[in-house]
Amino acid sequence: MMTSKSYQICTRCIMDTTADDIAFYADGTCNYCTDFLAVLGAYQKPDKAEQEKHLQQFVAQVKQDGYGKEYDCIVGLSGGADSSYTLYIAKKLGLRPLAVHMDNGWNSELAVHNIANLVRQLDVDLYTHVIDWEEYRTLMQAFFDAHVIDIELLYDNAMQALNYQQAAKYGIRWILAGTNTTTEGMHMPRNWNWFKHDKKNIVNIAKRFAGVSLTTFPSIGTFDYAKYKLINKIEWVSFLDYIDYYKPTCVQTLVEELGYRPYPYKHYESVFTRFYQGYILPTKFNVDKRKLHLSTLICSGQISRDEAIDDMKHSPYPSEAEFQADKEYFLKKMGWTAAQLEDYLNKPEISHLAYGSEKVQWDRIVWLYQMTFKRLKALFWPRI
């Protein structure tokens, strides 16, 4: 296997050398799709009876662990198709979820509509945590000033923290995430985002560039995660791995049964996510996350490589008018001028590591865990 520094695209998926840890085999295929295909079989169960049995066993466990409690699981609800379908299936299977939503000030009108409609029709309790907008805007500005790639570390970290906090509050063991291996299991390139439990990074950037501390912003660090996992025994589960999740069909079910209104692209329920992934990432950081998402769908047999290549020829935005509307909305909400945006886009990226991070600590813990597991396996695993 050789790593190429000149531009190259995989012959099986559409991952390319914008992922700095990509490597190619002699036949032109890459490590991303090769690694993904190696684990995909564990989640794509050809035996539907076995899959249903696996699902029912899990549901029974959730119900047992939640017996006598107000809720038996948490479902983080963004208004997107994946989390919406997770909530729908959880209710259909007789679970008693608490829907948890974090409002960071960037919800699209469509997301607000979908969330309100879903919880009403499914008769689910909803807990919404609203982060003070001025605090969140200040934190975002600090991240922009730091010129780090993962601005959405803020949302992702707070969302995880909120789900764990609510699970701990109600004594709930299970958090059902709207994620699945089949459509998003290919690992994220190391230069495309950042470690999502990095509370230290958030705190340090906030202090350095804004002189503020966190108040209404929920956050989670390495030791917080360890506490929730080891003491509270909370499990974060990719719930959609338990079902035959073919997204177009599932979205159609939501539309027909619940009046759900779909989005043109993944994660576009947030105006900022739409602008960040559709414009900021490709323009400033040369990162287009559609490559990863479409490559995953190619490997799982949901689209062809030719279809993915054709999709990549088009802008992430459905139209120029919608892009301009989002740009104007972003500028107004952040209090920027067009010149300030241009200046930001033209400055070089700075690593998250430059501001202090828990990632090294996390990597060391993971390494120690893996080494301990290997030693225990060598000592106690039956030798054949």
C-alpha distance (Angstrom), angle and dihedral (degrees) to the residues before:
residue distance angle dihedral
M1 . . .
M2 3.79 . .
T3 3.78 132.5 .
S4 3.77 114.5 -133.8
K5 3.81 123.6 -148.2
S6 3.81 95.0 -171.9
Y7 3.79 117.5 75.6
Q8 3.78 114.8 -74.6
I9 3.80 134.6 160.4
C10 3.78 126.2 -154.8
T11 3.81 116.5 -102.4
R12 3.82 92.7 -141.8
C13 3.83 103.7 38.2
I14 3.82 129.0 12.1
M15 3.80 100.8 -106.8
D16 3.77 111.6 129.5
T17 3.79 144.5 177.4
T18 3.80 93.6 -69.7
A19 3.82 80.8 86.6
D20 3.79 99.7 76.0
D21 3.82 95.2 -153.7
I22 3.80 95.8 51.0
A23 3.79 117.7 126.2
F24 3.79 130.1 -173.0
Y25 3.79 133.2 -141.3
A26 3.79 124.1 -140.4
D27 3.82 91.8 -93.5
G28 3.81 91.7 55.6
T29 3.80 96.9 -105.8
C30 3.80 118.6 129.1
N31 3.79 139.0 -129.6
Y32 3.82 91.8 -112.7
C33 3.79 98.0 64.1
T34 3.82 92.7 32.5
D35 3.81 92.4 55.5
F36 3.80 91.7 42.9
L37 3.81 94.2 50.8
A38 3.80 89.4 50.5
V39 3.82 91.5 63.1
L40 3.80 100.4 29.7
G41 3.78 94.1 85.7
A42 3.79 91.1 65.8
Y43 3.81 90.0 62.4
Q44 3.80 102.3 34.6
K45 3.79 99.9 69.4
P46 3.84 111.1 -168.4
D47 3.81 90.0 -164.3
K48 3.81 104.5 77.5
A49 3.80 91.9 -169.6
E50 3.79 90.3 56.6
Q51 3.79 90.9 48.1
E52 3.80 92.0 50.6
K53 3.81 90.8 48.5
H54 3.79 90.5 51.0
L55 3.81 90.5 50.0
Q56 3.80 94.5 48.5
Q57 3.80 91.7 48.7
F58 3.78 90.5 53.4
V59 3.81 93.3 46.5
A60 3.80 89.9 50.2
Q61 3.80 89.7 52.4
V62 3.81 92.3 50.5
K63 3.80 91.1 49.5
Q64 3.80 91.9 47.7
D65 3.81 93.1 49.7
G66 3.80 90.8 47.4
Y67 3.79 97.2 46.3
G68 3.79 111.6 136.2
K69 3.79 93.6 9.7
E70 3.78 128.0 112.3
Y71 3.82 91.4 -116.7
D72 3.79 132.7 13.8
C73 3.80 99.7 -157.7
I74 3.80 145.3 14.0
V75 3.80 122.6 -126.3
G76 3.79 116.0 -168.0
L77 3.80 104.9 -141.2
S78 3.80 121.1 -159.0
G79 3.79 97.4 160.5
G80 3.81 91.1 -110.2
A81 3.79 122.2 126.9
D82 3.82 97.1 -103.8
S83 3.81 97.3 52.1
S84 3.81 91.4 38.9
Y85 3.81 92.2 54.1
T86 3.80 90.3 46.2
L87 3.80 89.7 56.6
Y88 3.81 91.5 45.5
I89 3.82 93.8 51.4
A90 3.80 93.2 43.3
K91 3.79 90.6 56.5
K92 3.80 92.6 42.7
L93 3.81 89.4 55.3
G94 3.78 91.9 53.2
L95 3.79 98.7 -104.1
R96 3.81 122.1 144.4
P97 3.81 105.0 -133.7
L98 3.76 129.6 -177.8
A99 3.81 106.9 -143.6
V100 3.81 111.3 -140.1
H101 3.78 122.7 -162.8
M102 3.78 131.1 179.4
D103 3.80 117.1 -151.2
N104 3.80 110.6 -157.1
G105 3.79 94.9 168.0
W106 3.81 97.1 -97.4
N107 3.82 102.5 89.9
S108 3.78 113.9 136.1
E109 3.79 116.8 -128.0
L110 3.79 87.6 -113.6
A111 3.81 91.3 56.0
V112 3.80 91.5 50.8
H113 3.81 89.7 50.5
N114 3.80 93.8 48.0
I115 3.81 94.5 48.3
A116 3.81 94.1 48.7
N117 3.79 91.8 45.9
L118 3.82 94.5 47.7
V119 3.79 98.3 49.8
R120 3.80 91.2 45.1
Q121 3.80 96.4 49.8
L122 3.79 95.0 40.3
D123 3.82 92.5 43.3
V124 3.79 93.6 -129.2
D125 3.81 128.2 154.3
L126 3.80 112.9 -117.3
Y127 3.79 126.9 -154.5
T128 3.80 113.6 -165.4
H129 3.79 122.1 -171.1
V130 3.80 112.6 -159.6
I131 3.79 115.4 -156.6
D132 3.79 112.2 -148.4
W133 3.79 103.8 -100.3
E134 3.80 96.0 -137.7
E135 3.78 90.2 51.9
Y136 3.80 92.4 48.8
R137 3.80 93.3 44.6
T138 3.82 89.4 50.9
L139 3.80 91.0 50.8
M140 3.79 91.3 48.8
Q141 3.79 91.1 49.3
A142 3.80 89.5 51.8
F143 3.81 90.0 53.3
F144 3.79 91.0 48.4
D145 3.81 90.0 49.9
A146 3.80 89.3 50.0
H147 3.85 90.3 54.4
V148 3.81 92.4 -140.8
I149 3.77 118.5 154.0
D150 3.80 102.3 -127.5
I151 3.81 106.1 68.4
E152 3.80 87.2 155.0
L153 3.78 90.9 62.3
L154 3.81 81.5 91.2
Y155 3.80 95.2 59.7
D156 3.80 96.3 36.6
N157 3.80 94.0 49.7
A158 3.82 94.0 45.9
M159 3.80 92.1 46.3
Q160 3.81 92.0 52.6
A161 3.80 91.5 46.0
L162 3.80 91.7 50.5
N163 3.79 93.4 51.2
Y164 3.80 92.6 48.9
Q165 3.81 91.8 46.0
Q166 3.79 92.6 53.1
A167 3.80 91.8 45.5
A168 3.80 90.5 52.2
K169 3.82 91.9 45.8
Y170 3.80 93.4 56.6
G171 3.80 97.1 33.9
I172 3.81 91.4 -113.8
R173 3.79 118.2 160.8
W174 3.80 101.2 -166.8
I175 3.81 130.9 65.5
L176 3.81 109.5 -174.0
A177 3.78 108.2 -152.1
G178 3.79 122.4 -161.2
T179 3.78 91.6 -126.6
N180 3.78 131.8 110.9
T181 3.77 138.3 -178.1
T182 3.80 97.1 -132.1
T183 3.81 96.2 64.4
E184 3.82 102.5 23.7
G185 3.78 108.6 16.0
M186 3.80 98.6 111.2
H187 3.80 107.3 109.1
M188 3.79 118.2 -106.1
P189 3.82 115.4 -111.2
R190 3.79 110.7 -105.0
N191 3.81 92.2 -122.3
W192 3.82 95.8 50.1
N193 3.80 100.6 70.1
W194 3.81 142.1 -10.3
F195 3.80 142.3 -104.1
K196 3.81 105.4 -71.4
H197 3.84 98.7 -147.7
D198 3.80 92.5 57.0
K199 3.80 100.7 126.4
K200 3.80 90.3 153.9
N201 3.80 91.1 58.9
I202 3.81 91.9 51.2
V203 3.82 93.6 47.1
N204 3.80 93.5 46.8
I205 3.80 95.3 48.2
A206 3.82 90.7 46.7
K207 3.80 91.8 52.4
R208 3.80 96.3 42.1
F209 3.79 99.0 48.0
A210 3.81 103.4 24.7
G211 3.79 106.2 19.7
V212 3.82 91.0 -130.8
S213 3.79 137.8 124.0
L214 3.79 128.6 -146.1
T215 3.82 116.8 -86.6
T216 3.83 114.9 152.1
F217 3.81 91.1 12.7
P218 3.85 112.4 101.7
S219 3.80 112.2 -145.2
I220 3.78 140.1 -177.7
G221 3.80 130.5 -155.4
T222 3.78 135.3 -178.7
F223 3.81 95.6 -83.2
D224 3.82 92.0 43.1
Y225 3.80 88.6 55.0
A226 3.81 91.4 47.5
K227 3.82 90.3 51.7
Y228 3.80 93.6 50.6
K229 3.79 91.1 45.6
L230 3.80 101.7 42.1
I231 3.80 104.5 27.1
N232 3.81 103.7 28.3
K233 3.84 90.6 34.5
I234 3.81 90.8 -139.5
E235 3.80 116.0 167.0
W236 3.81 123.4 -155.5
V237 3.82 106.0 -152.0
S238 3.80 131.8 -170.8
F239 3.78 90.7 -132.6
L240 3.79 97.3 -174.0
D241 3.81 89.3 64.9
Y242 3.80 86.1 75.3
I243 3.81 93.8 63.2
D244 3.79 138.6 50.2
Y245 3.79 94.4 -96.2
Y246 3.78 113.2 -167.7
K247 3.77 102.5 164.3
P248 3.84 101.9 -149.7
T249 3.80 91.5 52.5
C250 3.80 92.6 45.0
V251 3.81 92.4 49.5
Q252 3.79 89.3 50.1
T253 3.81 89.2 53.2
L254 3.81 90.1 53.2
V255 3.80 90.5 48.5
E256 3.81 95.0 49.1
E257 3.80 99.2 40.2
L258 3.80 103.1 32.7
G259 3.80 106.5 20.2
Y260 3.80 91.1 -113.3
R261 3.80 116.2 176.9
P262 3.84 111.3 -143.4
Y263 3.82 130.2 -142.9
P264 3.80 126.0 -125.7
Y265 3.83 93.8 -123.7
K266 3.81 140.5 19.0
H267 3.83 116.4 -78.9
Y268 3.80 93.7 7.9
E269 3.80 93.0 130.2
S270 3.83 86.6 96.8
V271 3.80 120.0 65.1
F272 3.79 90.8 -147.8
T273 3.82 94.0 47.9
R274 3.78 88.0 51.3
F275 3.81 92.1 51.4
Y276 3.80 94.5 39.6
Q277 3.80 96.5 49.7
G278 3.78 95.6 33.9
Y279 3.80 99.0 45.7
I280 3.81 119.3 -1.4
L281 3.81 97.3 51.1
P282 3.82 96.3 47.1
T283 3.82 94.3 40.6
K284 3.81 102.6 43.5
F285 3.80 102.8 22.9
N286 3.84 103.5 25.6
V287 3.80 90.2 -124.6
D288 3.80 124.0 136.4
K289 3.79 109.8 -179.6
R290 3.79 91.3 -165.2
K291 3.82 86.7 80.4
L292 3.79 91.2 64.3
H293 3.80 95.4 42.8
L294 3.80 94.4 46.9
S295 3.81 92.1 44.3
T296 3.79 89.2 55.2
L297 3.80 90.5 51.7
I298 3.82 90.5 49.4
C299 3.81 91.5 53.7
S300 3.81 93.0 46.4
G301 3.81 90.5 51.0
Q302 3.81 97.0 -115.0
I303 3.81 96.5 119.4
S304 3.80 136.4 11.0
R305 3.80 124.3 -110.4
D306 3.82 89.6 -116.6
E307 3.81 90.2 55.1
A308 3.81 90.3 50.7
I309 3.80 92.5 49.2
D310 3.79 90.1 49.8
D311 3.81 90.8 49.5
M312 3.80 90.6 52.7
K313 3.81 90.4 57.1
H314 3.78 89.0 69.4
S315 3.78 129.6 71.5
P316 3.80 117.4 -96.9
Y317 3.80 84.4 -119.2
P318 3.81 119.9 78.6
S319 3.82 89.3 -135.4
E320 3.80 142.6 0.9
A321 3.80 89.6 -115.5
E322 3.84 91.0 58.5
F323 3.80 91.0 48.4
Q324 3.80 91.8 51.2
A325 3.82 90.6 47.3
D326 3.81 91.2 53.0
K327 3.80 91.7 45.7
E328 3.79 92.0 53.0
Y329 3.80 90.9 45.2
F330 3.81 91.2 50.9
L331 3.81 93.1 48.6
K332 3.79 92.9 48.7
K333 3.80 95.4 45.1
M334 3.81 93.9 47.2
G335 3.82 93.3 40.7
W336 3.80 92.6 -121.9
T337 3.78 132.5 142.1
A338 3.79 122.5 -134.7
A339 3.82 87.6 -108.2
Q340 3.81 91.2 56.0
L341 3.79 90.8 52.0
E342 3.80 91.0 49.8
D343 3.80 91.0 48.8
Y344 3.80 91.2 50.7
L345 3.81 93.0 48.8
N346 3.82 92.0 51.2
K347 3.81 96.5 53.4
P348 3.82 119.5 91.4
E349 3.77 125.7 -103.0
I350 3.81 119.4 -99.7
S351 3.80 120.7 -154.6
H352 3.79 119.6 -110.1
L353 3.82 85.4 -128.7
A354 3.79 89.8 69.7
Y355 3.80 89.4 73.0
G356 3.80 102.3 45.4
S357 3.77 124.5 -86.1
E358 3.79 146.3 -163.7
K359 3.80 91.4 -140.2
V360 3.81 95.5 95.3
Q361 3.80 89.4 49.3
W362 3.80 91.0 47.7
D363 3.81 92.9 48.3
R364 3.81 89.9 50.9
I365 3.82 91.8 51.4
V366 3.82 91.2 48.7
W367 3.81 90.4 48.8
L368 3.80 92.2 50.0
Y369 3.81 90.9 48.2
Q370 3.80 92.1 50.6
M371 3.80 92.8 46.8
T372 3.82 91.5 48.6
F373 3.80 90.6 49.6
K374 3.80 91.5 50.1
R375 3.81 91.7 50.2
L376 3.80 92.6 48.3
K377 3.79 90.5 47.3
A378 3.80 90.8 51.0
L379 3.81 90.9 50.4
F380 3.79 101.9 42.7
W381 3.83 108.7 19.1
P382 3.82 110.8 108.2
R383 3.77 111.1 -103.7
I384 3.80 114.2 -133.8
